[in-house]
Amino acid sequence: MLQSFIKNTLSKSIPLRFFTHALPRVGLDIAEPLIFEQGLEGCIGVDIEDRDPNVKHRLGDLQRTSKIGLPNLNEVQIVSSCTMKYNPRINEVICRIPSLLNSHPFLPTDAVQGSLGLVHRLAEDLLKLTGMNSICMSPAAGAHGELCAMQTMAQAHTKQGNTHKKYVLIPDAAHGTNPATCTMAGFKVRVVKSTKNGKIDFEDFKKKCKDDVAGAMITNPNTCGLFENDICEIADLLHEKGAYLFMDGANMNALMGRVFVSELGVDAMHMNLHKTFSTPHGSSGPGSGPVVFSKKLTKYAPIPFISKEGDEFKTTEEDKTGNSFGRMKAYYGQIGVHARTLAYMLAMGNGLAAVSGDAVLNANYLKHKLEKTISVGYPKNKYCMHEVLFCDRFLKHTTISTLDFAKAMIDAGFHPPTIYFPLVVHGAMLMEPTESESKESLDDYCKTMINIATLAVSGKHDEEFHNTPMAAPIRRTDETRAAKFPILTYQEK
Ligand SMILES: *Cc1c(COP(=O)(O)O)cnc(C)c1O
């Protein structure tokens, strides 16, 4: 049925013109070749020890002599995930160690020394990586980490009697979770403008950084894919006013292993372990958003803590000083994600800096290859960080929108990037290739993007673009309805 659908629908429609490669990847995965059809002879993604020739086969003469016909796939083809990160196989091996898999937070601490040791070791390594003073491991996602940081900030102000500090400065390009978190933590948002270069307008920031400011939430690199050069001056200004700097660390993939955020003057930062440090995730998890703190905020941070005394790991469940605001959730955090993160960090070692280097290089490669065809939002004549922001200026003379363009990408077999975000450029398309894409796959992607863009600006296919995707089983979704009324159980047709 699928075959005839593909033949009947596609042979008459525009998607065929998008194809640039031998394998007809159409409508995302619907025409994906089977794993037996992918790969190259000799490619291997697992390590199996050679069999001891002296050991007799269990079935004696019934030994197989012909090839068993396993798929020839490399490691990345097998384990790559929606994070598009490199997810080392060792991650999954570690997570399935029975003592870790079956450990339970209700077990007495002397029965779970290994699990506590793992979380403690990861906590220490994340502190080393960021140069910060303390860490809270329990937040269950990025947004939850933001909330943890902002509640800590709120607690600091409460304890210091700063009742007049009600506002938090947030740039207009911020991720939606930032203003939401700020509001949930009891603060009010004061929006800071971006300059025409896509960065925080420092003059505007200065004007708005008054005595009533409790802190700022700054994403760095920001959502336009740019490093905020004024970050140190911003931190100084906030500190002068008795306010704190929260850095949204969701974009650590661009900085990992290269910057001690402590030196930028940051007081709190969350990390999205599930984004930056592997762990396949989708829709609603699994996630983990530990928060690192400066010395100043440490005593207000939430409980519990794991500490090491001699050879023993202990947990602190209560804050006797009364400074901590409480807890973010039950127990110590997402142990499965913690295990994968530690395994990833140990597997990469000094390679963490190479990860951020390659992620930035790949984004700039896309920018360089595409900027003559697809208009760049920011930065105009400079390098970007790990994401490159395009906009819809090149579609100005057509009736084709960013949405139409993104849907056409589905017909060509590519998952569309984030669109219409950030809001600071018109019809945004934010592309993040990550470090794990090969030059071949980036070239393939660029070729297809250029093909689609050339068809789009030709003025001859507007109607067809409005009807994309044609090859996907689901076409134009009512996204609001899908988000508000999800069908969460399998329904047989
Ligand atoms: C993903 C992201 C978040 C939120 O993280 P979740 O784990 O999805 O809650 C916050 N800020 C930025 C910049 C992000 O990219």
The ligand as an SDF file (V2000), in Angstrom:
LIG
                    3D

 15 15  0  0  0  0  0  0  0  0999 V2000
   15.2970   23.7210   25.1760 C   0  0  0  0  0  0  0  0  0  0  0  0
   15.4710   25.0430   25.7790 C   0  0  0  0  0  0  0  0  0  0  0  0
   14.9250   25.3290   27.0320 C   0  0  0  0  0  0  0  0  0  0  0  0
   13.9920   24.3890   27.7880 C   0  0  0  0  0  0  0  0  0  0  0  0
   14.5120   23.1240   28.0370 O   0  0  0  0  0  0  0  0  0  0  0  0
   13.5260   21.8660   28.2640 P   0  0  0  0  0  0  0  0  0  0  0  0
   14.4230   20.7470   28.6820 O   0  0  0  0  0  0  0  0  0  0  0  0
   12.8370   21.6270   26.9810 O   0  0  0  0  0  0  0  0  0  0  0  0
   12.5640   22.2370   29.3530 O   0  0  0  0  0  0  0  0  0  0  0  0
   15.1820   26.5720   27.5720 C   0  0  0  0  0  0  0  0  0  0  0  0
   15.9190   27.4930   26.9260 N   0  0  0  0  0  0  0  0  0  0  0  0
   16.4530   27.2420   25.7090 C   0  0  0  0  0  0  0  0  0  0  0  0
   17.2890   28.3150   25.0400 C   0  0  0  0  0  0  0  0  0  0  0  0
   16.2470   26.0170   25.0880 C   0  0  0  0  0  0  0  0  0  0  0  0
   16.7680   25.7840   23.8800 O   0  0  0  0  0  0  0  0  0  0  0  0
  1  2  1  0
  2  3  1  0
  2 14  2  0
  3  4  1  0
  3 10  2  0
  4  5  1  0
  5  6  1  0
  6  7  2  0
  6  8  1  0
  6  9  1  0
 10 11  1  0
 11 12  2  0
 12 13  1  0
 12 14  1  0
 14 15  1  0
M  END
$$$$
